[in-house]
């Protein structure tokens, strides 16, 4: 019997908790994750194309999925798609990549991986079976934005990009100084 293949689409944000749950569920069921970052581009001839921050967010999402999948030993395929029609692309990719289902992550606190209107449309007209993951609020726990920020900063350093160009760097340095944390950059 062939292992199931699940499409994990992302158009909005890099939610590490959502990625962790999706990869963990894929591990427990033996599924292969097909992580797809969809970048919206205007369909107009005079448009400037995709925004740089959306492209960087896409790269961050794909690297985060790769890292989590390697950690959990889950087979993963990663794709980046530039499209003027997100919903049509999700339906087409589901067919072309032979995916058995689409992973949707929802949360009452914020949008996770997809924007709310995209989730609603997929729930109303699913192009395939849906794998729904509902994140519960982190009551009583410390929020994890610092961990996410640190992870993304580490990825950027690994990629060899200059961290000072990233606006989060100043906030991270202030946080590190207040907690007495020191991160040293090493070049391989």
N, C-alpha and C positions, 0 to 999 in steps of 0.2 A: 504494500500500500504506500502510495506517495504521500510525503509530508504535506500538510496544508501550507498554503502561501497566503500571507496577509499583507495587504497594502497599508502602510502607515503614512498617510499624507500629512504635510505640514505647510501651512501658509502664514502662520502667525505665531511668533514667539518660540523660544527654546525653553520648554518646560521640562526640566530634568526629572521631576517626579512622574510626569506623564510618560516620558520615555522609559524610565525605570520600570513602571508597571507594565507597559506594553512588551518590553523585552522579557521581563519575568514571566508574563503569561505565555509568551511564545515559547520560552524554555520549558514550561510545564506541560505544554501540549505538543511539543516537537515541531512547531511551525517555523517556517522561514519568513523573516520580515523583509518586505520590499519597501524600504524607506524612500519616500519621494518628497522632495522639497519643490513646491510649486511657486514660481515667482510670476506675479501678474505683470504683464506688459500691456500698455494701451494698444488698441487696434488702429490707431490713427497714424497716418503717414508722417505727420509733423511731430510726433511724440519723441521724447528724449530716451525712451526705453525704460528699462528697469532701474529702480533707485539703488544706489550703492549700499545703503543700509539693509535693503531686502536681500541683496546678493550675499552680504556678509552674514546675515542671519541664517540664510540657507546653508552656507558652508559650516556655520556653527552647529546647526541641527544635524547635518549629515555626519560631522565628526563626533558629536555626542552619541548618536546612535551607534556608530562604529565602535566607539569606546565601550559603551554599555554592552553591546552584543559580544564583543571579544571577552569581556569580563564574565558574562554568563554563558559563553560558548554557544551562542545562538547564530545560526546561519543568517546572513544579512546581505541584501543587495541594495545599493544606494544610487539614486538618480536625482538629477536636478533638471527641472523642466520650466522653460519660459513659455508662458501661455497668455493669450488674451481672455480665455474662458476657463476658469478654474474647474467648474463643475463638469464640463464636457471632458476636460483632460483627465479628471479622476475616473470617469466612466470608461474612457478609452484605455487608460493605463491598466485599469482592473482587467479588461478583456485581453489586451496585448501581453501583459505580464503573467497571464493565467493565474490571477489571484482568486482564491476561494472566498475571501472576505475583506472587509475594510475595517480597520481599527479606528474607533472614535473614542476620544477621551473627553469627558465633560467634568466640570467642576462648578460648584455654586459660588466659589470665590472669584474666579476669573476664567477667561478663555484659555484653552489648552490646545496648542498645535493648530487648530482651525478656528476661524472666527465663528461666532454664534450663528450668523445667517447661513454659513456653509454647512454647519452641523444640522440645522433645521431642514435644509434642502435634502441632505443625504438621508435624514430620518424619514422625510416625506416620500422621496423617490430614490430608494437605494438601488444602485446598479449591481449590487451583489449582497451577500449576507453581511450583516454588521456584527462586529465584535465590540461591544460597549464596555467601556471602563469608566466607572464613576468615582472620581476622587473625593474623598471626604475631607472636610476642613481639618487643619492641623491645630486643633484646640489644645492648649497647654504645652505646645512644642514651640521651640524657637523657629521662626521662619528661616528658610534656606537661601535667600537671595545672595548672602555672602559666599556660600559654597558654590553657587552657580557662577557668580562673578569670578571667583578664584579659579574655577574650572575653565571658564572661557578665556581668562587671562593666561592660564597655563597653555591652552591650545594656541593662542596667538603667539606666545613666546616660542613654542615648539615650531610653529610655522615660520619663525624668523621675522615676524613683523615687528615694527617698532611700537611698543606698548604705549608710549606717550601720546600717540595719535588717537588713542581710545579714551573718550571722556570719562569712563568709569575709573580710570587709573588714579585720578586725584582722590576720589572717594575711597578707593581701596587702600591707598597709601595712608590716608588719615585713619582708617579703620585699623590697619596693621600697627601704626604707631600707638594708637590708644590701647591696643591689646598686647603690645610688646612682641608682635610677630614680625619676623624678618624672612623675606623670600629672596633667595639668591638665584640669579639667572645663570644657567650653565649652558654652554654651547657644545653640542656634540660634534 
